[in-house]
Amino acid sequence: MKKIIAVTVLTVSLLGSACAARVAFVPPAPRVEVIGVAPYRGAVWYSGRWVRGRRDWVWVRGYWR
């Protein structure tokens, strides 16, 4: 009986570890942003970009500075 339980536990653990996870190392293509009128003379537009989140890529919008 103990041998059957041990084999079952081993089989379940091996099947559980065989699950594949999706990992994206390269960020997606940049998004198209509408750049409005500068809020003041000399303002510089900083384009949006992808940053790495906990599990996926997160888009950070562009801004004037």
N, C-alpha and C positions, 0 to 999 in steps of 0.2 A: 504494500500500500504506500509506504513512504517513497519507494522508487517511482511509482506512478505520479505522485504529487511532485516530486523533484523534476521529473521529465516534463510535466505540464508547466511548471513554473519556468523552467529553462526555455521551453518553446515559446511561451507567451512573452518572455523578456526579449528573446531574439527577434520575434515578429515586431515587437514594439520599437526596437532600436533600428529596424530596417525602414522606418518611415522617412520619407524624403521631405526636406524643408526647402522652400523657395528662397534663395538668397540672391539679391541683385547687387553686384559689385559696381556696376556702371550706372550712373544716374540716367533717367529718361531724358528725352530731348527737351530743350528749353521751351517754355510756354511763350506764346505771343502775348505781349502786354501793350496796352494802349497808353502811350506817354502823353499826358496832358500838357497844358501850358505851365511853364515854370512859375512857381509861386512868387519869386522875386528875381531881380537881376543878379546874375552870377551863380544861380543855383545849378547844381550838377545832378544829373540823373544816374542813379546806381541801379543797374539791371537786376531783375529777380534771378534767383538761383535755387538749385536743389541742394538741400542739406540732408545729412543722414539722420533719421529719427531712430527710435528704438528698434523697429523692425522693418521699416520701409523708408523711402525717400519722401521728404516733405518740401513743398514749394514755399519759398520766402519771397513775397512780392517785392518789386522794385520800389524805390522811393526817391524823393528829391531831398537834397541836402545842400 
